[in-house]
């Protein structure tokens, strides 16, 4: 199953921004910046990663629950698995 390429491009962009933010956190640590500034930036990275994960799940939810990988088979992802994915991001 392939997720919507348009949505995944947005997720990819979000992850690239998070990567840049994480690089900034590492640089800030190396430079000895204030704890408050480092934690603020680290919090932004964490939120960006969480949002990317939720966007992937949201984009694929309908597809995973309703469209089997092979015609005639059960859906690729059931409600219990979807719930587990959501909880893994919480």
Residue pairs with C-beta under 8 A, 6 or more apart in sequence:
1 60
1 63
1 64
1 67
1 69
1 76
3 56
3 59
3 60
3 63
4 59
4 63
7 55
7 59
8 56
8 59
10 55
11 52
11 55
11 56
11 59
14 48
14 51
14 52
14 55
15 48
15 49
15 52
17 48
18 45
18 48
18 49
18 52
21 41
21 44
21 45
21 48
22 45
24 41
25 38
25 41
25 42
25 45
28 37
28 38
28 41
29 38
50 89
53 89
54 86
54 89
57 82
57 85
57 86
57 89
60 77
61 82
64 75
64 76
64 77
64 82
65 75
65 77
65 78
65 79
65 82
66 75
67 75
67 76
68 74
68 75
68 76
69 76
77 85
